[in-house]
Amino acid sequence: FMSETAAALCLSAGYHHAGDRMWQTLTLLFALVPCALVQLSLVFIHRDVSRDRPLVLLLHLLQLGPLV
């Protein structure tokens, strides 16, 4: 999970340096939107917010929720 996100960010940086804004935007869109949806589902399905666990919520906001 983390390596896929890191690879997408590296690829996006490569597109940025090459001046290809469309592919950079598409790469970020297809990499970060699913990550955000996974984190939202983990927060609301597992009810991590209602347990008053701020560290778990912070990890979800940093896209590290699957590690918990």
C-alpha positions as CSV (number, residue, x, y, z in Angstrom):
1,F,0.0,0.0,0.0
2,M,2.7,2.5,1.0
3,S,5.0,1.4,-1.8
4,E,2.3,1.9,-4.4
5,T,1.6,5.4,-3.1
6,A,5.4,6.2,-3.0
7,A,5.7,4.9,-6.6
8,A,2.8,7.1,-7.8
9,L,4.4,10.2,-6.1
10,C,7.8,9.5,-7.7
11,L,6.1,9.0,-11.1
12,S,4.2,12.2,-10.6
13,A,7.4,14.1,-9.8
14,G,8.9,12.7,-13.0
15,Y,6.0,14.0,-15.0
16,H,6.4,17.4,-13.3
17,H,10.0,17.6,-14.2
18,A,9.2,16.6,-17.8
19,G,6.6,19.3,-17.9
20,D,3.7,16.9,-18.6
21,R,1.0,18.4,-16.4
22,M,-1.9,16.3,-17.6
23,W,-0.2,13.0,-16.8
24,Q,1.0,14.4,-13.5
25,T,-2.6,15.4,-12.5
26,L,-4.1,12.0,-13.6
27,T,-1.4,10.1,-11.7
28,L,-2.1,12.0,-8.5
29,L,-5.8,11.8,-9.0
30,F,-5.8,8.0,-9.5
31,A,-3.3,7.5,-6.7
32,L,-4.7,9.8,-4.0
33,V,-8.5,9.5,-4.4
34,P,-8.6,5.7,-3.8
35,C,-6.3,6.2,-0.8
36,A,-8.6,8.8,0.7
37,L,-11.7,6.6,0.1
38,V,-10.0,3.7,1.8
39,Q,-9.1,5.9,4.8
40,L,-12.7,7.2,5.0
41,S,-14.1,3.7,4.9
42,L,-11.7,2.6,7.7
43,V,-12.7,5.6,9.9
44,F,-16.4,5.2,9.5
45,I,-16.8,1.4,9.2
46,H,-14.5,0.6,12.1
47,R,-15.8,3.5,14.1
48,D,-12.3,4.7,15.1
49,V,-13.6,8.2,15.6
50,S,-16.1,7.2,18.3
51,R,-13.5,5.4,20.4
52,D,-11.7,8.7,21.3
53,R,-8.4,7.5,19.9
54,P,-6.7,10.6,18.5
55,L,-3.6,8.7,17.4
56,V,-5.6,6.4,15.2
57,L,-7.4,9.3,13.6
58,L,-4.1,11.1,13.0
59,L,-2.8,8.0,11.3
60,H,-5.9,7.9,9.1
61,L,-5.4,11.5,8.2
62,L,-1.7,10.8,7.3
63,Q,-3.0,7.9,5.0
64,L,-1.4,5.3,7.4
65,G,-4.7,3.8,8.6
66,P,-4.2,0.3,7.1
67,L,-1.0,-0.1,9.3
68,V,-3.2,0.1,12.4
